[in-house]
Amino acid sequence: MDEKTFDKLANGQIEILSMLLDRSVNPDLLNRYKQTPLMLAAMHGKISCVKKLIEAGANILMFDSLNGRTCLHYAAYYGHSGCLQAIFPTARTSHVAVSCAIAIYLVQHFLPLRIYRSAIYCTMNLGTLSI
């Protein structure tokens, strides 16, 4: 898949994203920085794309090679609480929640940093996250 098509997967072009996912395109494709469309959608605050990618089975815990971040990192770092709201329910209902890894992950990676605490506090206040 070329870079332009990959970018359309994540940058708010929901019609193209839906069409590609309907054709069984892997939602965890990687760009040259090993970033997934879900990471890019979370980075740019594209909530509808985040939701669509999660529905298609995108892995919320993949790390990129550029910064070692996940979609959770990007959503929190750029202050996209709507994206966090879309991602957290998946974390609670997936194998991640069963293994308790998400709680450990949040404490170790988000809570020590002010910007992440603010994003999680915002999400908690909106009633979508309970720790």
Secondary structure by P-SEA (a helix, b strand, c coil): ccaaaaaaacccaaaaaaaaaaacccccccccccccaaaaaaaacaaaaaaaaaaacccccbbbccccccaaaaaaaacaaaaaaacaaaaaaccccccaaaaaaaaacccccaaaaaaaaaaaaaccccc
